[in-house]
Amino acid sequence: MHRILNNTKGDRWIWLIVILLSVISLLAVYSSVGTLAFKQGKGVEIILMKHVLMIVGGIALMYFSHKLDYRYYAGISKVMMIVTIPLLLYTLVFGSHINNASRWIAIPGTGLSFQTSDLAKLALITYLARTLSRKQENIKNVKESFLPIMGSVCVVFILIALANLSTALMLFGVSILLLIIGRISIRQIAITCAAGFILLLGVIFLGPRRHTYVSRMKVFMHPELAKADKSFQSDHAKIAIATGGLFGKGPGNSTERNYLPESYSDEIYAIIVEEYGLVGGVIVVGIYVFLLYRCIKIITKAPKAFGALLACGLSFSLTIQAFANMAVAVGLGPVTGVPLPLVSMGGTSILFTSIAFGIILSVSKDIEEPKKDKTIKEDNAGPNKIIVGEIRTA
Protein backbone atom coordinates (compact mmCIF):
# COMPACT_ATOMS: atom_id res chain seq x y z
CA MET A 1 0.00 0.00 0.00
CA HIS A 2 2.84 2.39 0.92
CA ARG A 3 4.47 1.69 -2.45
CA ILE A 4 1.22 2.46 -4.30
CA LEU A 5 0.78 5.73 -2.41
CA ASN A 6 4.31 6.76 -3.31
CA ASN A 7 3.51 6.10 -6.97
CA THR A 8 0.39 8.26 -7.01
CA LYS A 9 1.29 11.47 -8.80
CA GLY A 10 -0.54 14.56 -9.94
CA ASP A 11 -2.71 17.04 -8.09
CA ARG A 12 -3.13 15.78 -4.51
CA TRP A 13 -6.31 17.83 -4.05
CA ILE A 14 -8.02 15.93 -6.88
CA TRP A 15 -7.09 12.65 -5.22
CA LEU A 16 -8.68 13.98 -2.02
CA ILE A 17 -11.81 15.04 -3.94
CA VAL A 18 -12.15 11.54 -5.39
CA ILE A 19 -11.88 9.98 -1.91
CA LEU A 20 -14.46 12.40 -0.45
CA LEU A 21 -16.95 11.79 -3.29
CA SER A 22 -16.46 8.02 -2.94
CA VAL A 23 -17.24 8.15 0.79
CA ILE A 24 -20.31 10.32 0.17
CA SER A 25 -21.39 7.87 -2.52
CA LEU A 26 -21.15 4.86 -0.19
CA LEU A 27 -23.23 6.58 2.50
CA ALA A 28 -25.88 7.90 0.10
CA VAL A 29 -26.22 4.70 -1.94
CA TYR A 30 -26.44 2.51 1.16
CA SER A 31 -29.26 4.70 2.43
CA SER A 32 -31.23 4.84 -0.83
CA VAL A 33 -31.17 1.33 -2.32
CA GLY A 34 -33.69 -0.24 0.04
CA THR A 35 -36.55 -0.06 -2.46
CA LEU A 36 -34.33 -1.41 -5.26
CA ALA A 37 -33.24 -4.31 -3.03
CA PHE A 38 -36.89 -5.13 -2.25
CA LYS A 39 -37.85 -5.11 -5.95
CA GLN A 40 -34.93 -7.36 -6.88
CA GLY A 41 -35.38 -9.64 -3.88
CA LYS A 42 -31.81 -9.01 -2.71
CA GLY A 43 -30.23 -7.75 0.46
CA VAL A 44 -29.13 -4.12 0.65
CA GLU A 45 -25.63 -5.31 1.54
CA ILE A 46 -25.34 -7.28 -1.71
CA ILE A 47 -26.18 -4.22 -3.82
CA LEU A 48 -23.85 -2.06 -1.73
CA MET A 49 -21.01 -4.56 -2.16
CA LYS A 50 -21.48 -4.43 -5.92
CA HIS A 51 -21.26 -0.63 -5.71
CA VAL A 52 -18.11 -0.88 -3.55
CA LEU A 53 -16.51 -3.11 -6.17
CA MET A 54 -17.34 -0.54 -8.84
CA ILE A 55 -15.73 2.23 -6.80
CA VAL A 56 -12.62 0.13 -6.14
CA GLY A 57 -12.47 -0.79 -9.83
CA GLY A 58 -12.86 2.88 -10.74
CA ILE A 59 -10.01 3.94 -8.45
CA ALA A 60 -7.84 1.19 -9.95
CA LEU A 61 -8.63 2.44 -13.47
CA MET A 62 -7.91 5.99 -12.38
CA TYR A 63 -4.56 4.90 -10.98
CA PHE A 64 -3.49 3.12 -14.17
CA SER A 65 -4.80 5.85 -16.49
CA HIS A 66 -2.96 8.54 -14.50
CA LYS A 67 0.29 6.54 -14.75
CA LEU A 68 0.06 6.63 -18.56
CA ASP A 69 1.52 9.77 -20.11
CA TYR A 70 -1.44 11.85 -21.34
CA ARG A 71 0.20 12.31 -24.75
CA TYR A 72 -0.57 8.65 -25.54
CA TYR A 73 -4.27 9.46 -25.40
CA ALA A 74 -3.86 11.52 -28.58
CA GLY A 75 -3.21 8.34 -30.56
CA ILE A 76 -5.83 6.35 -28.66
CA SER A 77 -8.48 8.98 -29.48
CA LYS A 78 -8.62 8.00 -33.17
CA VAL A 79 -9.25 4.37 -32.29
CA MET A 80 -11.87 5.39 -29.72
CA MET A 81 -13.75 7.48 -32.29
CA ILE A 82 -13.66 4.63 -34.83
CA VAL A 83 -15.14 2.28 -32.21
CA THR A 84 -17.59 4.76 -30.68
CA ILE A 85 -19.73 5.67 -33.71
CA PRO A 86 -20.62 2.04 -34.64
CA LEU A 87 -21.31 1.32 -30.96
CA LEU A 88 -23.72 4.27 -30.74
CA LEU A 89 -25.52 3.05 -33.85
CA TYR A 90 -25.67 -0.49 -32.48
CA THR A 91 -27.08 0.82 -29.18
CA LEU A 92 -29.89 2.70 -30.93
CA VAL A 93 -30.95 -0.38 -32.88
CA PHE A 94 -30.13 -3.34 -30.64
CA GLY A 95 -29.46 -1.79 -27.22
CA SER A 96 -31.29 -2.71 -24.02
CA HIS A 97 -34.43 -0.65 -23.43
CA ILE A 98 -34.39 0.66 -19.86
CA ASN A 99 -36.76 3.42 -18.77
CA ASN A 100 -38.08 3.70 -22.34
CA ALA A 101 -34.65 4.56 -23.74
CA SER A 102 -32.11 2.54 -25.70
CA ARG A 103 -28.88 3.76 -24.11
CA TRP A 104 -27.25 0.57 -22.87
CA ILE A 105 -25.55 -2.51 -24.21
CA ALA A 106 -25.75 -5.52 -21.91
CA ILE A 107 -22.37 -7.11 -21.16
CA PRO A 108 -22.94 -10.89 -21.40
CA GLY A 109 -22.30 -12.91 -18.24
CA THR A 110 -21.67 -9.92 -15.97
CA GLY A 111 -25.13 -8.57 -15.21
CA LEU A 112 -23.80 -5.12 -16.12
CA SER A 113 -25.01 -2.70 -18.76
CA PHE A 114 -22.64 -0.49 -20.67
CA GLN A 115 -23.83 3.04 -21.55
CA THR A 116 -22.12 3.89 -24.82
CA SER A 117 -22.55 7.64 -24.34
CA ASP A 118 -19.97 7.43 -21.52
CA LEU A 119 -17.39 6.15 -23.99
CA ALA A 120 -18.55 8.70 -26.58
CA LYS A 121 -17.92 11.62 -24.21
CA LEU A 122 -14.40 10.45 -23.51
CA ALA A 123 -13.71 9.71 -27.18
CA LEU A 124 -15.03 13.00 -28.59
CA ILE A 125 -13.31 15.24 -26.04
CA THR A 126 -9.99 13.46 -26.53
CA TYR A 127 -10.35 13.57 -30.32
CA LEU A 128 -11.22 17.28 -30.33
CA ALA A 129 -8.26 18.09 -28.05
CA ARG A 130 -5.92 16.18 -30.38
CA THR A 131 -7.31 17.68 -33.59
CA LEU A 132 -7.40 21.27 -32.31
CA SER A 133 -3.87 21.10 -30.93
CA ARG A 134 -2.44 19.63 -34.14
CA LYS A 135 -4.31 21.92 -36.55
CA GLN A 136 -3.31 25.24 -34.98
CA GLU A 137 -1.17 26.28 -37.93
CA ASN A 138 -4.10 26.00 -40.35
CA ILE A 139 -6.96 26.20 -37.86
CA LYS A 140 -8.96 28.51 -40.12
CA ASN A 141 -8.82 26.07 -43.04
CA VAL A 142 -12.37 24.85 -43.69
CA LYS A 143 -11.53 21.61 -45.49
CA GLU A 144 -8.60 20.40 -43.37
CA SER A 145 -9.68 21.60 -39.93
CA PHE A 146 -13.26 22.76 -39.63
CA LEU A 147 -15.17 20.06 -41.52
CA PRO A 148 -13.62 17.09 -39.67
CA ILE A 149 -14.22 18.84 -36.33
CA MET A 150 -17.79 19.90 -37.09
CA GLY A 151 -18.59 16.50 -38.58
CA SER A 152 -17.41 14.58 -35.51
CA VAL A 153 -19.29 16.89 -33.11
CA CYS A 154 -22.58 16.74 -35.03
CA VAL A 155 -22.48 12.98 -35.69
CA VAL A 156 -21.83 12.10 -32.05
CA PHE A 157 -24.43 14.66 -30.92
CA ILE A 158 -27.25 13.26 -33.03
CA LEU A 159 -26.45 9.62 -32.19
CA ILE A 160 -26.53 10.33 -28.45
CA ALA A 161 -29.45 12.80 -28.58
CA LEU A 162 -31.84 10.26 -30.10
CA ALA A 163 -31.77 8.33 -26.82
CA ASN A 164 -30.25 10.74 -24.28
CA LEU A 165 -30.82 14.41 -25.10
CA SER A 166 -29.48 15.86 -21.84
CA THR A 167 -26.11 14.12 -22.18
CA ALA A 168 -25.90 15.13 -25.84
CA LEU A 169 -26.57 18.80 -25.04
CA MET A 170 -23.93 18.88 -22.31
CA LEU A 171 -21.38 17.22 -24.56
CA PHE A 172 -22.22 19.65 -27.38
CA GLY A 173 -21.73 22.59 -24.98
CA VAL A 174 -18.32 21.27 -23.88
CA SER A 175 -17.37 20.79 -27.55
CA ILE A 176 -18.26 24.40 -28.37
CA LEU A 177 -16.16 25.53 -25.41
CA LEU A 178 -13.19 23.56 -26.77
CA LEU A 179 -13.69 25.11 -30.23
CA ILE A 180 -13.59 28.60 -28.69
CA ILE A 181 -10.43 27.83 -26.72
CA GLY A 182 -8.95 26.10 -29.76
CA ARG A 183 -9.17 29.36 -31.78
CA ILE A 184 -11.84 28.23 -34.24
CA SER A 185 -13.30 31.33 -35.88
CA ILE A 186 -16.55 32.80 -34.54
CA ARG A 187 -18.19 32.28 -37.93
CA GLN A 188 -17.36 28.57 -37.95
CA ILE A 189 -18.52 28.18 -34.36
CA ALA A 190 -21.79 29.89 -35.30
CA ILE A 191 -22.22 27.44 -38.19
CA THR A 192 -21.63 24.51 -35.82
CA CYS A 193 -24.18 25.90 -33.34
CA ALA A 194 -26.72 26.40 -36.14
CA ALA A 195 -26.22 22.82 -37.31
CA GLY A 196 -26.60 21.59 -33.75
CA PHE A 197 -29.79 23.62 -33.28
CA ILE A 198 -31.33 22.14 -36.43
CA LEU A 199 -30.46 18.64 -35.23
CA LEU A 200 -31.89 19.46 -31.81
CA LEU A 201 -35.22 20.53 -33.29
CA GLY A 202 -35.32 17.35 -35.33
CA VAL A 203 -34.72 15.21 -32.23
CA ILE A 204 -37.32 17.05 -30.13
CA PHE A 205 -40.10 17.05 -32.71
CA LEU A 206 -39.29 14.00 -34.86
CA GLY A 207 -37.10 11.73 -32.73
CA PRO A 208 -38.23 8.44 -31.14
CA ARG A 209 -38.45 10.04 -27.66
CA ARG A 210 -40.10 13.28 -28.79
CA HIS A 211 -43.14 12.77 -26.57
CA THR A 212 -40.94 12.32 -23.48
CA TYR A 213 -38.87 15.42 -24.21
CA VAL A 214 -41.92 17.62 -24.88
CA SER A 215 -43.70 16.29 -21.78
CA ARG A 216 -40.72 17.01 -19.52
CA MET A 217 -40.40 20.55 -20.83
CA LYS A 218 -44.13 21.18 -20.27
CA VAL A 219 -43.93 19.84 -16.72
CA PHE A 220 -40.92 22.06 -16.01
CA MET A 221 -42.42 25.19 -17.56
CA HIS A 222 -45.96 24.69 -16.18
CA PRO A 223 -45.79 22.40 -13.11
CA GLU A 224 -49.17 23.61 -11.89
CA LEU A 225 -50.83 22.21 -15.01
CA ALA A 226 -49.01 18.87 -15.00
CA LYS A 227 -50.71 15.66 -13.97
CA ALA A 228 -49.57 14.10 -10.70
CA ASP A 229 -47.89 11.14 -12.42
CA LYS A 230 -45.94 13.44 -14.74
CA SER A 231 -44.48 15.60 -11.96
CA PHE A 232 -44.13 12.77 -9.44
CA GLN A 233 -40.32 12.61 -9.54
CA SER A 234 -39.70 16.34 -9.35
CA ASP A 235 -42.35 16.80 -6.64
CA HIS A 236 -40.83 14.21 -4.33
CA ALA A 237 -37.32 15.56 -4.94
CA LYS A 238 -38.55 18.95 -3.76
CA ILE A 239 -40.21 17.36 -0.72
CA ALA A 240 -36.94 15.61 0.18
CA ILE A 241 -35.01 18.88 -0.03
CA ALA A 242 -37.68 20.92 1.80
CA THR A 243 -37.87 18.49 4.73
CA GLY A 244 -34.10 18.24 5.09
CA GLY A 245 -33.84 21.52 6.95
CA LEU A 246 -30.46 22.87 7.98
CA PHE A 247 -28.80 19.70 9.27
CA GLY A 248 -31.04 17.00 7.80
CA LYS A 249 -32.84 14.00 9.24
CA GLY A 250 -29.63 12.07 9.79
CA PRO A 251 -27.91 9.24 7.87
CA GLY A 252 -30.34 6.52 6.84
CA ASN A 253 -33.45 8.42 7.90
CA SER A 254 -34.72 9.48 4.49
CA THR A 255 -38.40 8.88 3.82
CA GLU A 256 -38.52 10.05 0.21
CA ARG A 257 -36.14 7.26 -0.84
CA ASN A 258 -39.20 5.03 -0.74
CA TYR A 259 -41.02 7.20 -3.31
CA LEU A 260 -38.33 8.68 -5.53
CA PRO A 261 -37.57 6.62 -8.64
CA GLU A 262 -33.81 6.34 -9.20
CA SER A 263 -33.16 7.76 -5.71
CA TYR A 264 -29.77 6.03 -5.78
CA SER A 265 -28.84 7.56 -9.15
CA ASP A 266 -30.50 10.54 -10.83
CA GLU A 267 -32.05 11.93 -7.61
CA ILE A 268 -29.31 11.04 -5.15
CA TYR A 269 -28.58 14.70 -4.41
CA ALA A 270 -32.13 15.12 -3.06
CA ILE A 271 -31.52 12.19 -0.68
CA ILE A 272 -28.22 13.74 0.46
CA VAL A 273 -29.93 17.05 1.26
CA GLU A 274 -32.80 15.28 3.03
CA GLU A 275 -30.44 13.32 5.29
CA TYR A 276 -27.62 15.86 5.73
CA GLY A 277 -29.56 19.07 5.28
CA LEU A 278 -28.54 22.33 3.67
CA VAL A 279 -25.08 21.95 5.19
CA GLY A 280 -24.52 18.61 3.45
CA GLY A 281 -25.88 19.91 0.16
CA VAL A 282 -23.60 22.97 0.25
CA ILE A 283 -20.59 20.78 1.04
CA VAL A 284 -21.27 18.61 -2.02
CA VAL A 285 -21.65 21.71 -4.22
CA GLY A 286 -18.43 23.10 -2.72
CA ILE A 287 -16.52 19.92 -3.56
CA TYR A 288 -17.44 20.18 -7.25
CA VAL A 289 -16.68 23.92 -7.30
CA PHE A 290 -13.27 23.21 -5.78
CA LEU A 291 -12.73 20.47 -8.37
CA LEU A 292 -13.41 23.00 -11.13
CA TYR A 293 -10.99 25.44 -9.48
CA ARG A 294 -8.18 22.86 -9.31
CA CYS A 295 -8.80 21.82 -12.92
CA ILE A 296 -8.66 25.45 -14.11
CA LYS A 297 -5.28 25.78 -12.40
CA ILE A 298 -4.10 22.68 -14.25
CA ILE A 299 -5.40 24.05 -17.56
CA THR A 300 -3.64 27.39 -17.17
CA LYS A 301 -0.32 25.77 -16.22
CA ALA A 302 -0.31 22.92 -18.75
CA PRO A 303 2.81 23.29 -20.95
CA LYS A 304 1.24 21.70 -24.04
CA ALA A 305 -1.90 22.69 -25.93
CA PHE A 306 -3.15 19.10 -26.08
CA GLY A 307 -2.88 18.66 -22.32
CA ALA A 308 -4.66 21.95 -21.64
CA LEU A 309 -7.51 21.19 -24.05
CA LEU A 310 -7.83 17.62 -22.78
CA ALA A 311 -8.01 18.66 -19.13
CA CYS A 312 -10.39 21.49 -20.02
CA GLY A 313 -12.84 19.26 -21.89
CA LEU A 314 -12.89 16.48 -19.30
CA SER A 315 -13.08 18.75 -16.25
CA PHE A 316 -15.89 20.89 -17.65
CA SER A 317 -17.75 17.77 -18.75
CA LEU A 318 -17.63 16.37 -15.21
CA THR A 319 -18.55 19.59 -13.43
CA ILE A 320 -21.33 20.58 -15.85
CA GLN A 321 -22.82 17.11 -15.41
CA ALA A 322 -22.65 17.49 -11.63
CA PHE A 323 -24.31 20.90 -11.63
CA ALA A 324 -26.97 19.68 -14.07
CA ASN A 325 -27.84 16.77 -11.78
CA MET A 326 -28.09 19.02 -8.72
CA ALA A 327 -30.07 21.65 -10.64
CA VAL A 328 -32.69 19.05 -11.56
CA ALA A 329 -32.97 17.91 -7.95
CA VAL A 330 -33.69 21.43 -6.68
CA GLY A 331 -36.13 22.19 -9.51
CA LEU A 332 -33.93 24.45 -11.65
CA GLY A 333 -34.18 22.20 -14.69
CA PRO A 334 -36.36 19.54 -16.32
CA VAL A 335 -35.94 15.91 -15.32
CA THR A 336 -32.95 14.26 -16.99
CA GLY A 337 -31.17 10.94 -16.73
CA VAL A 338 -27.83 12.45 -15.72
CA PRO A 339 -26.07 10.86 -12.69
CA LEU A 340 -23.97 12.75 -10.13
CA PRO A 341 -20.33 11.95 -11.03
CA LEU A 342 -18.66 9.49 -8.64
CA VAL A 343 -21.64 9.69 -6.26
CA SER A 344 -24.58 8.07 -8.07
CA MET A 345 -24.76 4.31 -8.35
CA GLY A 346 -24.15 3.98 -12.06
CA GLY A 347 -22.21 0.84 -12.90
CA THR A 348 -19.88 1.46 -15.80
CA SER A 349 -20.42 5.24 -15.64
CA ILE A 350 -18.29 5.22 -12.48
CA LEU A 351 -15.52 3.47 -14.41
CA PHE A 352 -15.50 5.99 -17.27
CA THR A 353 -15.71 8.91 -14.83
CA SER A 354 -12.70 7.47 -13.02
CA ILE A 355 -10.76 7.21 -16.28
CA ALA A 356 -11.54 10.88 -16.97
CA PHE A 357 -10.19 11.80 -13.53
CA GLY A 358 -7.11 9.70 -14.24
CA ILE A 359 -6.42 11.54 -17.49
CA ILE A 360 -6.78 14.92 -15.74
CA LEU A 361 -4.31 13.69 -13.11
CA SER A 362 -1.94 12.61 -15.87
CA VAL A 363 -1.98 16.15 -17.25
CA SER A 364 -1.44 17.62 -13.77
CA LYS A 365 1.45 15.21 -13.23
CA ASP A 366 3.27 16.90 -16.10
CA ILE A 367 2.94 20.20 -14.20
CA GLU A 368 3.53 19.08 -10.63
CA GLU A 369 6.66 17.13 -11.38
CA PRO A 370 8.65 18.93 -14.09
CA LYS A 371 11.84 17.27 -15.14
CA LYS A 372 14.92 18.74 -13.58
CA ASP A 373 18.05 19.27 -15.63
CA LYS A 374 20.91 19.99 -13.29
CA THR A 375 23.94 21.91 -14.52
CA ILE A 376 27.06 20.35 -13.05
CA LYS A 377 30.56 21.80 -13.05
CA GLU A 378 33.79 20.42 -11.74
CA ASP A 379 35.73 22.26 -9.04
CA ASN A 380 39.22 23.20 -10.34
CA ALA A 381 40.69 22.23 -7.00
CA GLY A 382 39.61 18.62 -7.18
CA PRO A 383 37.40 15.87 -8.70
CA ASN A 384 34.31 16.75 -6.64
CA LYS A 385 31.24 17.82 -8.65
CA ILE A 386 29.34 20.88 -7.54
CA ILE A 387 25.70 21.56 -8.37
CA VAL A 388 25.55 25.24 -9.18
CA GLY A 389 21.94 25.45 -10.29
CA GLU A 390 18.98 23.67 -11.84
CA ILE A 391 16.86 24.33 -14.89
CA ARG A 392 13.21 23.28 -15.04
CA THR A 393 11.93 22.04 -18.38
CA ALA A 394 8.32 21.42 -19.33
Secondary structure, DSSP 8 states (H G I E B T S, - for coil): -HHHHHT--S-HHHHHHHHHHHHHHHHHHHHH-HHHHHHHT--HHHHHHHHHHHHHHHHHHHHHHHHS-TTHHHHHHHHHHHHHHHHHHHHHHHSEEETTEEEEEEETTTTEEEEHHHHHHHHHHHHHHHHHHHSGGGTT-IIIIIHHHHHHHHHHHHHHHTT-HHHHHHHHHHHHHHHHHTT--HHHHHHHHHHHHHHHHHHHHHSTTHHHHHHHHHHHH-GGGS-TTTSHHHHHHHHHHHHHTTT-S-TT--SGGGTSTTTTTTTHHHHHHHHHHHHHHHHHHHHHHHHHHHHHHHHHH-SSHHHHHHHHHHHHHHHHHHHHHHHHHTTSS-------TTTS--THHHHHHHHHHHHHHHHHHHHHS-EEEEEEEE-TTSS-EEEEEEEEE-
